[in-house]
Amino acid sequence: MNTIFAETLSAVLLALVLACAVVRPWGWPEAVVAVPAAAVVVGTGAISLDHAREEAARLGPVIGFLAAVLVLAKLCDDEGLFQACGAWMARAAAGSPSRLLLYVFVTASAITAVLSLDATVVLLTPVVFATAARLGARPKPHVYACTHLSNTASLLLPVSNLTNLLAFSVSGLGFARFAGLMALPWLAAIAVEFAVFRFFFAGDLGAGADTPDAGEPPEVPVFALVTVAGTLAGFLLASAVGLDPAWAAFAGALVLAVRALVRRRTRPSEIVRAASVPFLAFVLSLGIVVRAVVDNGLADALGHLVPSGTGLVALLAVAALAAVLANLINNLPAVLVLLPLTAPSGAGAVLAVLLGVNLGPNLTYAGSLATLLWRRIVHQHDHEVELKEFTVLGLLAVPLSLGAAVVALWGSLLVIGT
């Protein structure tokens, strides 16, 4: 294919896929446009069949892992885990909106890290709405915390975010080493976010609230908690023996699925629906379209901008570039584009990309699919999201949290090494 035509076609199709993912015309799933777009770039030769197969093979284990984690999170919700979290937050807040914000941060950070950002956006956000209403507190700071932490708190584990899974697959790190290097950046970014939220929403947090009726506490979902803990242990064990962590995720989901089916709390069709097959097809198709863009000139263009090395200045530059690119073309395509360019510099550069594509999307709606999904959920609760307010909050939080996280990563690399 003519080079100019291939460049133009792949770029136009990527823009079309992303636009439809943001707008979702007529309520279409993202895959409705992404799958045909992938077929077009392959069929026209904008990407070679070998490269398309290579990309599919690279993304296959990641997509399987994502499906298992989505099912695990949904089954935990069916077990009552998120309702129990809401009751705990209401009791612990004891009528204080400021304390409620603290416990939302704690809960959302833990859920995002262990069960992925999708669990925080889809399952925790409605619980936070209900908890704020129960206290008579203004919901805005607590609900905004869900979307910011779905991105920020996803730094810790390879399983916390699809971008993490992609970075983990090329980083050369084990599960424990990845978590060890990202622990300090994770804590630093969350701490900065909390300080920004306390300042930005001081008026809302200063408003009165009610102490909820103690009532009868909900039953603690012990089986779900034990299964999640076992799954985390499985991640570590699988990494240690050289197995794909997807097997541990699959085992955890299988345990909860068998229990739910035996107790007739769910149906096989609901489990399949929880895996979100159309979204998985979207991820695979998007990866192929992005690879076409990379093959047709984007890699060369960005290659001149990506610094080499893992010094503090280089890490800051890589993270900033990743954050900008995430807000321009969404964080998933951004990580797919940047990983091949930064992998030769080592794991430190790959993790810096991750900081940029995970923290950067808190600046704009289009930065991550999780933020777009969060906005839909907020609208379903008849709560308006003001673009100006969202952007101003992001302008405060993103540079500060990204800077703190990069410095923390640099320190971790010096102390722990790769």
VENDA-V684993 format. One record per residue. N is the residue number from 1. OMEGA is omega in radians with two decimals (NA if undefined). D_FIRST is the distance of its C-alpha to the first C-alpha in whole Angstrom. Layout:
n->{N	N}
omega->{OMEGA	OMEGA}
d_first->{D_FIRST	D_FIRST}
//
This chain:
n->{1	2	3	4	5	6	7	8	9	10	11	12	13	14	15	16	17	18	19	20	21	22	23	24	25	26	27	28	29	30	31	32	33	34	35	36	37	38	39	40	41	42	43	44	45	46	47	48	49	50	51	52	53	54	55	56	57	58	59	60	61	62	63	64	65	66	67	68	69	70	71	72	73	74	75	76	77	78	79	80	81	82	83	84	85	86	87	88	89	90	91	92	93	94	95	96	97	98	99	100	101	102	103	104	105	106	107	108	109	110	111	112	113	114	115	116	117	118	119	120	121	122	123	124	125	126	127	128	129	130	131	132	133	134	135	136	137	138	139	140	141	142	143	144	145	146	147	148	149	150	151	152	153	154	155	156	157	158	159	160	161	162	163	164	165	166	167	168	169	170	171	172	173	174	175	176	177	178	179	180	181	182	183	184	185	186	187	188	189	190	191	192	193	194	195	196	197	198	199	200	201	202	203	204	205	206	207	208	209	210	211	212	213	214	215	216	217	218	219	220	221	222	223	224	225	226	227	228	229	230	231	232	233	234	235	236	237	238	239	240	241	242	243	244	245	246	247	248	249	250	251	252	253	254	255	256	257	258	259	260	261	262	263	264	265	266	267	268	269	270	271	272	273	274	275	276	277	278	279	280	281	282	283	284	285	286	287	288	289	290	291	292	293	294	295	296	297	298	299	300	301	302	303	304	305	306	307	308	309	310	311	312	313	314	315	316	317	318	319	320	321	322	323	324	325	326	327	328	329	330	331	332	333	334	335	336	337	338	339	340	341	342	343	344	345	346	347	348	349	350	351	352	353	354	355	356	357	358	359	360	361	362	363	364	365	366	367	368	369	370	371	372	373	374	375	376	377	378	379	380	381	382	383	384	385	386	387	388	389	390	391	392	393	394	395	396	397	398	399	400	401	402	403	404	405	406	407	408	409	410	411	412	413	414	415	416	417	418}
omega->{3.05	-3.03	-3.12	3.13	3.13	3.10	-3.10	-3.11	-3.10	3.13	3.13	-3.14	3.09	3.11	3.14	3.13	-3.12	3.13	-3.14	3.07	3.13	-3.03	-3.05	-3.11	-3.14	3.12	-3.12	2.94	-3.12	-3.06	-3.07	3.11	-3.04	-3.10	3.07	3.12	3.09	3.12	-3.12	-3.11	3.09	-3.08	-3.13	-3.13	3.07	2.98	-3.12	3.13	3.12	3.13	3.09	3.09	3.12	3.14	3.11	3.12	3.14	-3.09	-3.06	3.13	3.13	-3.14	3.07	3.10	-3.13	3.13	-3.13	-3.13	3.10	3.10	3.13	-3.12	-3.14	3.14	3.03	3.08	3.11	3.12	3.11	-3.09	-3.07	3.05	3.09	3.09	3.13	3.11	3.12	-3.14	-3.14	-3.14	-3.08	-3.13	3.08	3.06	-3.13	3.08	3.13	3.10	3.10	3.11	3.12	-3.09	3.00	3.09	-3.13	-3.09	-3.11	3.12	-3.13	-3.11	3.13	-3.09	-3.00	-3.04	3.07	-3.09	-3.14	3.12	3.13	-3.09	-2.98	-2.98	-3.10	-3.09	3.09	3.10	3.12	3.05	-3.10	-3.13	3.11	3.11	3.13	3.14	-3.03	3.14	3.07	-2.98	-2.93	-3.09	-3.08	3.13	3.06	3.13	-3.14	-3.12	3.13	-3.10	3.04	3.06	-3.05	-3.04	3.12	-3.11	-2.83	-2.98	3.06	-3.07	-2.99	-3.01	3.09	3.09	3.10	3.14	3.12	3.12	-3.14	-3.07	-3.14	-3.03	-3.05	-3.12	2.96	-3.09	-3.08	-3.14	3.06	-3.13	3.14	3.13	-3.07	-3.08	-3.11	3.03	3.11	-3.13	-3.11	-3.11	3.14	3.14	3.11	3.11	-3.12	3.12	3.12	3.14	3.13	3.13	-3.01	-3.08	-3.09	-3.14	3.13	-3.11	3.12	3.13	-3.09	3.08	-3.10	2.99	-3.05	3.04	-3.07	3.10	3.13	-3.12	3.13	3.14	3.13	-3.12	-3.03	-3.09	3.12	3.14	3.13	3.13	3.12	3.11	3.09	3.11	3.09	3.08	3.10	3.08	-3.13	-3.12	-3.14	3.13	-3.10	-3.08	3.06	3.09	3.06	3.13	3.10	3.14	3.10	3.10	3.12	-3.14	3.12	3.11	-3.13	3.13	-3.13	3.14	3.13	3.13	-3.11	3.13	3.13	-3.13	3.13	3.07	3.14	3.10	3.12	-3.13	3.13	3.10	3.10	3.14	3.14	3.12	3.06	-3.10	3.09	3.12	3.10	3.09	3.09	-3.12	3.13	-3.11	3.11	3.12	3.14	3.11	3.11	3.12	3.08	3.11	3.14	-3.13	-3.04	2.94	-3.09	3.14	3.13	-3.11	-3.13	-3.13	3.12	-3.10	-3.08	3.14	3.07	3.11	-3.13	2.99	-3.06	-3.12	3.14	3.12	3.10	-3.13	3.13	-3.12	3.13	3.11	3.13	3.14	3.12	-3.11	3.11	-3.14	3.10	-3.04	-3.11	-2.99	-3.13	3.04	-3.12	-3.13	3.09	-3.14	-2.96	-3.08	3.13	-3.11	-3.08	-3.11	3.12	3.13	3.08	-3.06	-3.13	3.12	3.10	3.13	3.06	3.04	-3.12	3.08	-3.11	-3.07	3.09	-3.13	-3.10	-3.09	3.06	-3.13	-3.08	3.09	-3.00	-3.07	3.12	3.10	3.13	3.13	3.10	3.12	3.11	-3.12	3.11	-3.14	3.11	3.13	3.10	3.11	3.09	3.13	-3.08	3.03	-3.11	-3.11	-3.12	-3.13	3.13	-3.09	3.13	3.08	3.12	3.13	3.06	-2.97	-2.98	-3.13	-3.11	-3.12	3.14	3.11	3.14	-3.11	3.14	3.10	3.12	3.10	3.11	3.08	3.13	3.12	3.11	-3.05	-3.04	-3.06	3.14	NA}
d_first->{0	4	6	9	7	6	10	11	11	12	15	16	16	18	20	21	21	24	25	26	28	30	31	31	31	34	34	31	30	27	26	25	23	21	21	19	16	16	15	13	11	11	11	7	6	7	9	10	13	15	15	16	19	20	20	22	24	25	26	27	31	31	30	33	35	34	35	39	40	39	41	44	44	45	47	49	49	51	53	54	53	52	55	57	55	56	60	60	58	61	64	63	62	66	65	64	60	60	60	58	55	56	56	53	51	53	52	48	47	49	47	43	44	45	43	40	40	39	43	44	42	42	46	48	47	49	52	52	52	55	57	57	58	61	62	62	60	57	54	51	52	52	49	47	47	46	42	43	44	41	39	41	43	40	40	42	41	38	39	39	36	32	31	34	33	29	31	34	31	30	33	35	38	41	42	45	44	41	44	46	44	43	46	47	44	45	48	48	45	48	51	49	48	51	53	51	51	55	55	53	54	58	59	58	59	62	63	65	65	67	68	66	69	69	69	68	65	62	62	60	57	58	56	53	54	55	51	49	51	51	47	47	49	47	44	46	47	43	42	45	44	41	40	37	39	38	40	43	42	41	45	46	45	46	50	50	48	51	53	52	52	55	57	55	53	50	48	45	43	44	43	39	39	40	37	35	32	30	30	29	26	25	25	23	20	21	20	17	16	17	16	12	14	15	12	11	14	17	18	18	20	23	23	25	27	28	32	33	36	38	41	42	40	37	37	38	35	33	34	34	31	30	32	31	27	29	30	27	25	27	29	27	23	25	26	23	22	25	26	24	25	28	29	29	32	34	35	37	34	32	35	35	32	34	36	34	32	35	38	35	35	39	38	36	35	32	32	32	32	36	37	35	37	40	40	40	43	45	45	46	49	50	49	47	45	45	42	44	46	43	41	45	45	42	42	46	45	41	42	45	44	41	43	46	43	41	45	46	43	44	47	46	44	47	49	48	45	42}
//
